[in-house]
Amino acid sequence: MRRSCLAVLLLLPLFTIVLLAPARGAIAQATLEVISSVPAPMEMFGRSGWQPSMVGCGTDETITTYLQLRHEIVNFGLNGAVSVRIDTAHLLGPGESWIESFAPGPNGELYVMAAKATRLRQRGGTYVSGYPTLFRFDANGGLIISRRMSRFLAPQIAVFDSGDFLLFDAGPLDKAPEAIIYSAEGVEIKRIALSGTALDRRKDKKAKQSPDETLVASVAMSGNKVFISTGIADNAPTVTIVADDGKVIASSSLKVPTDFSLTWTRMEGKRLFAELECKPNAVSCRDGSYYAQFDTNGGDVLAIEHDPGGRIPLCNTSSGMSFLNGAEQTLEVITPTGPKQPIKE
């Protein structure tokens, strides 16, 4: 059982945010500069809401989003123009297809993990098959291959520059999580040992109390490294780094401030860029959105930024982070101009 889950360049004025310096407990003022703003793809908006269910970032600075309510994957550039549309409603034939995860690959390709879904009218919710299928599309949205994969509870995919890819499956808290590297054709290459890493929650008291609860994680890419982060829902905030040869490079806790928990993550250079969610009854949270940057070596908070506008972060670019602005229905590129904490080498 699963839960249902142009090109005119405008220079806009600076707006002020709060940049917290957590090491000293002081609050310093900083600014974010809107580098560009163009009309966002209209597919992002409508009566049913505008937030994409998933976001994938291409090395060519294109942005891929999955619009669950439209059953569609769209790819667009920083000018707001849509270049590819993929209808996901019937990827697996008649009936509903459930998109588990997707990730951009080399040469503009897109890797999609989908499973067969069945609506349960009596109990409510959706039953999703535990045997997902890999769909690999070319830069124009043409299907290259499809291959049924091994059993995974909720596979999350990350694609290396070579075209090989990693599937991560958190599984229930009382079992060790799994990660497997496959070739671009979906052939298993190597299983990664995650026992004893920060992802292994079997010694956690919560795992013993709630063995059926699932560890919720977010996967981000930087170069040929996969950054697997937890902290979503009630999970402990952690980051585990895996190389393309299957070696676990590091695994540590993330020092998320008390009033916050993580949601989804991206990579911004060497920093882990995360959306933050205010915990219930948090005293320091205000209206708007919060974002944090972390040093992935030690898990230290490098900056926390508050955006009163409530934008949704998309992808890192050579100029800054791209965002969707729902109020203005625009696609923006924003860069911080204030000081940052140094990264530990």
PEWOSUL-V201067 format. One record per residue. N is the residue number from 0. PSI is psi in whole degrees, 0 to 359 (999 if undefined). OMEGA is omega in whole degrees, 0 to 359 (none if undefined). D_CENTER is the distance of its C-alpha to the mean C-alpha in whole Angstrom. Layout:
BEGIN
n/psi/omega/d_center
N/PSI/OMEGA/D_CENTER
N/PSI/OMEGA/D_CENTER
END
This chain:
BEGIN
n/psi/omega/d_center
0/132/179/22
1/158/175/19
2/147/180/18
3/96/182/17
4/999/none/14
5/225/180/26
6/69/186/27
7/126/181/28
8/125/181/27
9/134/173/28
10/120/184/28
11/157/180/28
12/161/177/29
13/152/171/27
14/150/189/26
15/138/172/26
16/175/176/24
17/127/176/24
18/114/183/23
19/136/175/24
20/89/191/25
21/333/184/24
22/326/182/27
23/352/181/30
24/8/181/29
25/160/177/30
26/117/179/28
27/149/179/28
28/140/177/28
29/172/179/26
30/154/171/25
31/133/181/22
32/127/175/24
33/108/183/23
34/320/180/23
35/155/178/23
36/122/179/23
37/161/176/23
38/131/178/23
39/157/176/20
40/134/183/20
41/342/177/22
42/338/182/20
43/349/188/17
44/172/180/20
45/180/182/23
46/331/185/24
47/5/181/22
48/164/190/19
49/354/185/17
50/128/176/13
51/150/180/11
52/327/180/10
53/155/179/7
54/135/175/6
55/142/186/7
56/121/179/9
57/155/178/13
58/343/178/15
59/15/178/18
60/17/170/16
61/160/184/15
62/131/178/12
63/132/180/11
64/148/173/11
65/122/180/12
66/97/188/14
67/319/183/15
68/336/178/18
69/353/185/20
70/54/186/19
71/140/170/18
72/130/179/15
73/144/177/16
74/132/181/16
75/162/181/17
76/181/181/18
77/350/174/19
78/1/178/22
79/1/183/20
80/129/179/22
81/129/181/20
82/332/183/21
83/139/172/20
84/135/177/20
85/121/178/20
86/120/184/21
87/0/188/19
88/322/187/22
89/42/178/24
90/326/183/22
91/27/179/24
92/199/181/27
93/147/182/29
94/184/185/27
95/139/175/23
96/134/181/20
97/120/179/17
98/113/180/14
99/312/180/12
100/167/174/9
101/164/179/10
102/138/174/10
103/145/178/12
104/189/180/15
105/156/176/18
106/29/177/21
107/8/181/18
108/163/178/18
109/129/178/15
110/126/183/15
111/132/173/14
112/119/182/14
113/152/179/17
114/158/179/19
115/133/182/22
116/143/179/22
117/126/177/25
118/131/178/26
119/98/187/28
120/322/183/30
121/314/182/32
122/342/187/30
123/165/180/27
124/193/185/23
125/135/173/22
126/128/182/23
127/131/179/21
128/141/180/22
129/3/180/21
130/91/183/22
131/165/177/19
132/134/175/20
133/126/172/19
134/126/178/19
135/121/183/19
136/150/176/20
137/183/186/21
138/343/179/21
139/4/180/23
140/8/178/21
141/141/182/24
142/127/177/24
143/304/178/24
144/160/167/24
145/139/184/23
146/129/176/24
147/136/186/23
148/177/177/22
149/171/181/23
150/128/176/22
151/140/179/19
152/312/180/18
153/79/188/14
154/135/173/13
155/136/190/10
156/143/173/10
157/134/187/10
158/131/178/13
159/167/181/16
160/332/182/18
161/343/187/21
162/342/171/19
163/157/182/19
164/158/178/16
165/136/171/15
166/127/177/14
167/134/178/13
168/111/183/15
169/314/181/15
170/182/179/18
171/158/186/20
172/339/183/21
173/10/177/24
174/152/179/23
175/137/178/22
176/162/182/18
177/146/171/18
178/132/182/17
179/137/174/19
180/132/179/19
181/159/171/20
182/170/180/22
183/340/179/21
184/0/178/24
185/19/178/22
186/131/182/25
187/133/178/24
188/310/185/24
189/139/172/24
190/138/184/22
191/130/180/21
192/115/180/23
193/4/177/20
194/133/179/23
195/354/175/24
196/176/179/21
197/345/178/19
198/343/182/17
199/109/186/20
200/17/186/21
201/336/179/25
202/358/180/27
203/137/179/25
204/324/181/27
205/323/180/25
206/324/180/24
207/327/181/28
208/327/184/28
209/72/185/25
210/338/181/25
211/352/180/24
212/146/185/21
213/139/172/17
214/125/181/15
215/125/185/12
216/164/177/9
217/139/184/5
218/130/178/6
219/154/182/6
220/147/169/9
221/112/185/12
222/231/178/16
223/37/176/16
224/142/176/15
225/131/179/12
226/111/181/10
227/115/185/10
228/143/171/9
229/177/183/11
230/351/176/13
231/149/186/11
232/228/182/14
233/13/182/17
234/148/179/16
235/138/181/17
236/120/181/15
237/166/171/15
238/134/177/13
239/130/185/15
240/127/181/15
241/132/179/16
242/169/183/18
243/349/175/19
244/3/179/22
245/358/180/21
246/134/173/22
247/111/185/20
248/317/182/20
249/156/177/19
250/118/185/18
251/172/177/19
252/152/172/18
253/132/185/16
254/70/180/19
255/132/178/17
256/153/189/20
257/321/187/22
258/0/188/21
259/159/167/17
260/160/180/15
261/153/163/11
262/241/183/8
263/154/185/5
264/157/171/5
265/172/170/6
266/135/176/9
267/91/187/12
268/235/178/15
269/2/183/16
270/144/172/14
271/119/181/11
272/122/186/10
273/142/167/9
274/140/179/10
275/150/177/13
276/134/179/14
277/133/176/18
278/157/177/20
279/138/178/23
280/19/177/26
281/134/186/24
282/338/186/27
283/6/182/25
284/138/177/23
285/175/178/24
286/149/180/23
287/198/183/20
288/150/177/16
289/140/177/16
290/150/179/13
291/152/173/14
292/134/184/14
293/146/169/15
294/116/186/17
295/345/179/16
296/317/183/19
297/355/179/21
298/9/181/18
299/146/173/20
300/124/179/19
301/329/178/19
302/147/170/19
303/126/184/18
304/137/179/18
305/123/179/19
306/108/180/19
307/341/185/22
308/345/178/21
309/37/177/18
310/162/176/15
311/121/180/12
312/141/180/10
313/277/188/9
314/157/174/10
315/142/176/12
316/177/179/16
317/342/182/19
318/339/183/20
319/192/181/17
320/136/176/14
321/145/183/14
322/152/166/14
323/128/177/15
324/104/185/18
325/325/182/19
326/319/182/22
327/351/184/23
328/49/181/21
329/161/173/21
330/120/187/18
331/153/169/18
332/125/187/18
333/140/177/19
334/138/176/20
335/142/180/21
336/358/181/24
337/176/181/25
338/154/177/26
339/155/173/23
340/144/180/23
341/153/176/24
342/135/177/22
343/126/179/24
344/999/none/25
END
